[in-house]
Amino acid sequence: MAITQTFGGGIHPHEIGNGKNATQSLPIVNAAAPARVTIAMAQHLGAPAACCVKVGQVVNMGQVIGEAQGAISAPVHASVSGKVVALTTCELAGGKSVPAVVIENDFEDRWDESVKPCENVDALTAQDIMTIARNCGVVGLGGATFPTAVKLNTEKLDPKPDTLVINGSECEPYLTSDHRLMVENAGQVMDGIRFAMKATGVSCAKVGIEDNKPDAIEAMKAAATEGIEVVALPAKYPQGYEKMLIYALTGRKVPNGKLPSAAQCVVMNVATCAALSDAVRKGQPIIDRVVTVAGRVANPCNLRVRIGVPLLDVIDQAGGMTEGVRKLICGGPMMGKTMSTLNTPITKNFSAFLPLGDESVSAEESACIRCGRCMRACPMGLMPAKMDALVRHGDYAGALAIGALNCMECGSCTYSCPAKRELLQAIKVAKCMGGNIKA
Amino acid sequence: MSKYIVSCSPHLRDNVSTRSIMQDVCLAMLPACIAGVLFFGYRAAIILALSVAAAVLSEKFYCKAAHIKDTTGDYSAVVTGMLLAMNLPSTVPYWMPVIGSIIAILLCKMIFGGIGQNFINPALGARAILALSWANVMNTFAAPAFGNLAGVDTIASVTPVSGVANGSFTLAQLALGNIPGTIGETCKIALLAGAAYLMYKQVISWHIPVAFIGSFAACYLIFTGFNVNVTLYQVLSGGLILGAFFMATDYSTSPTTNKGKIVFGLGCGLLLFWFRYGKKAPAEWCSFAILLMNVVSPLIERVTGNKSFGEVKK
């Protein structure tokens, strides 16, 4: 058992948002395919894909309908077979409007001819795996949706990474999609990890899982092969943030303003690993993902949902929403983005759909009492209240000068604030405005 | 318009609120207040009640007059009222806690912007003004009489602080609190119990009290040739315990950084030692030590920034 170190600060929101109980023991269920899907062209970090189909065109499942643009981008694939009925725009979580393709499902689930299993996976080179990851639209499914092919490309890095850090911590309340994936498909996750190790050329992988998921730890340990270590981590938010995870598993700190590569690490989520395995072995692009549906729904569940399914359909599968829904959240309650409409389609970053009630609506803000709780909670050792005060005076440069750019936006400060101040929001404003004025 | 709220994350909040923190502070001070009433009789209870009532009403009045939201619901005025009364002798006339609370709330707190904005501890600021304006009254202490609720007429000639190390009182008396003194400062056991509660609830941290009492005691040890008895006597005398745990830890007027808190506590301890050691001053200087440090607190905070997680040696 490796000695793990935990970061300073952090919070324990599990007692309050203890939604994990509702779904952590429920197996993943395949959601019924919908009549129509709306597939967004921007489901990843980087340049949006360019639509390459026309209205009226018949498409197959897994066919490319949006082509990657530029180095940091990813293609988008049809998640059903059927006819393209519209090229439109759709509103994503967070409020951004992006181009989208609407496909009417013919319920034949006809795979595209480009989707075929790999005959000899052992013969694949690192470059082959990266090409497959790119062609199959594999992106970080933990939420950030960074194109995996770019991450796996370690050729130009100096020093070379020596550790693959796998995130199975799932530290947000309510979320259980990664948990169930590890319990049910540990072998597939491990398979993906091995491909990622091959592509990045590292010989050591460490999987960090919070100790509140003993069954996942057990399943992953049983499936682990040589060079892959499964480590139980203390359950504390935000354990799953890459810098905290690297610290817990390797004892290394990523310097401010640097990427994990500076600590000789490549970080991937367990769901991404599973998707990579599907891509390499079966040639399958990402056409679905596991979504935890919890909060104010009749039957909380873990659903495998096709990309592009509107939330309205997802809710039907969970037995409908119950009374008192005030917010629609994509992702976890700590970092998730809100949506204004149930027409929003499922995208690759949708780890959870949480309709939450009054528990998600904060009391009115009051004056800062300088208690210092935000500072104690901040895993990055920042001073959120001070940044908040500076931002409210319009001093964005001042906020950047005391490290606003080091904020990972985990929300621990806002969570802990007894005066219920929107500290993270102020820091986000500083990051956004600060770039324009250049201190 | 959508019927769903769109907002910045996070979408969950801790149950702790300004009000719950202030209520915890009130609860933590209650044992010492009860001890004060038991030792000094009904006058202590009336002074406490008058002080709290005047503090809350002053804040209500100010909010109304200034056309701002009524902030008395956060219980911080109750804390100020209680603290002020705890710093008064039980012998003061009844108008004194009232005047004191008005000064504390209006002059020391609200005109600087209310909670979180004041630069000196309101209760201590008011106490200092009272002590300087009515020095005689403020330094006349009743001799304690446990359980004699009818009140005490005997005026004590000597208080632990003025009778430096002359052995007028035993250490047990100092700890228990049946000594002359202000209403809330004498029973160290009750104060420490309250302080333990606040630390358990993470309302206060160890940094300021430990640095404060630690530096004060260390100085006494050194200057008395490691005389543990005299040092303990000093630590348990006067307002040190009350001040270190309940007044120096005031959020608004102390640094927020851990390093800053230690510097702040050290400053308080050294100042108090300077004021007390070898002097026969009749007054208790603990509150002045804290007030002086209150004023330099912003400076301390400025020079003791936090070290961020990713600040690594190159």
Contacts between the chains, C-beta under 8 A, distances in Angstrom:
chain1	res1	chain2	res2	distance
A	7	B	309	6.6
A	8	B	309	7.5
A	11	B	14	7.4
A	13	B	10	8.0
A	13	B	12	5.4
A	13	B	14	7.7
A	16	B	12	5.7
A	16	B	13	7.9
A	16	B	14	7.0
A	16	B	15	6.9
A	17	B	12	4.7
A	95	B	6	6.7
A	173	B	12	6.6
A	243	B	309	6.9
A	243	B	310	6.9
A	247	B	309	8.0
A	253	B	309	6.7
A	253	B	310	6.1
A	253	B	312	5.0
A	254	B	310	6.0
A	255	B	310	5.2
A	255	B	311	7.8
A	255	B	312	5.0
A	255	B	314	7.9
A	256	B	308	6.3
A	256	B	309	8.0
A	256	B	310	3.6
A	256	B	311	6.3
A	257	B	310	7.5
A	258	B	310	7.4
A	325	B	4	7.2
A	326	B	4	6.8
A	326	B	5	5.4
A	327	B	4	6.0
A	327	B	5	5.0
A	327	B	6	7.9
A	327	B	7	7.2
A	327	B	11	6.1
A	328	B	4	5.2
A	329	B	11	5.8
A	333	B	9	7.7
A	333	B	10	6.4
A	333	B	11	4.4
A	333	B	12	4.6
A	334	B	9	6.3
A	334	B	10	4.4
A	334	B	11	7.4
A	334	B	12	6.6
A	335	B	9	5.2
A	335	B	10	7.0
A	336	B	9	5.9
A	336	B	11	6.6
A	337	B	9	6.9
A	338	B	4	7.2
A	338	B	5	6.8
A	338	B	6	4.6
A	338	B	7	5.8
A	338	B	9	8.0
A	338	B	11	7.5
A	339	B	4	7.0
A	339	B	6	7.5
A	340	B	2	3.8
A	340	B	4	5.7
A	340	B	6	5.3
A	341	B	2	6.1
A	341	B	4	7.6
A	354	B	11	8.0
A	356	B	11	6.1
A	359	B	12	7.0
A	360	B	5	7.9
A	360	B	11	4.1
A	360	B	12	6.7
A	361	B	5	6.3
A	362	B	13	5.2
A	363	B	13	7.6
A	363	B	17	7.2
A	366	B	18	5.9
A	366	B	71	7.4
A	366	B	74	6.8
A	366	B	115	7.9
A	367	B	71	7.7
A	367	B	113	7.7
A	367	B	114	6.2
A	367	B	115	5.2
A	367	B	116	4.8
A	367	B	117	7.2
A	368	B	116	5.0
A	369	B	18	5.5
A	369	B	21	7.4
A	369	B	76	7.7
A	369	B	115	5.6
A	369	B	116	4.6
A	369	B	251	5.2
A	369	B	252	7.0
A	370	B	116	5.2
A	370	B	251	4.4
A	370	B	252	5.5
A	370	B	256	5.6
A	371	B	21	6.6
A	371	B	203	7.9
A	371	B	251	5.0
A	371	B	256	7.8
A	372	B	251	7.3
A	372	B	256	3.9
A	372	B	257	7.7
A	373	B	16	7.4
A	375	B	256	6.1
A	375	B	257	7.2
A	375	B	306	6.4
A	379	B	309	6.4
A	380	B	308	5.6
A	380	B	309	4.6
A	380	B	310	7.0
A	381	B	306	5.1
A	381	B	307	5.8
A	381	B	308	4.2
A	381	B	309	4.8
A	381	B	311	7.6
A	382	B	306	6.9
A	382	B	308	5.9
A	383	B	256	7.5
A	383	B	257	7.8
A	383	B	305	7.4
A	383	B	306	5.7
A	385	B	256	7.3
A	402	B	305	7.2
A	403	B	308	5.4
A	406	B	308	5.6
A	406	B	309	7.6
A	406	B	310	6.1
A	409	B	9	7.4
A	411	B	9	5.1
A	411	B	10	3.3
A	412	B	10	7.9
A	414	B	8	7.9
A	414	B	9	7.9
A	414	B	10	5.4
A	414	B	13	7.5
A	415	B	10	5.1
A	415	B	12	6.2
A	415	B	13	6.0
A	415	B	14	5.6
A	416	B	14	5.3
A	416	B	16	7.4
A	417	B	13	7.8
A	417	B	14	7.8
A	418	B	14	7.6
A	418	B	16	4.9
A	418	B	17	4.9
A	418	B	18	4.9
A	418	B	20	7.1
A	418	B	21	5.5
A	419	B	17	7.7
A	419	B	18	5.3
A	419	B	116	8.0
A	420	B	13	6.4
A	420	B	17	7.0
A	422	B	8	6.1
A	424	B	8	6.2
A	424	B	9	6.7
A	424	B	10	7.0
A	425	B	8	4.0
A	428	B	8	6.6
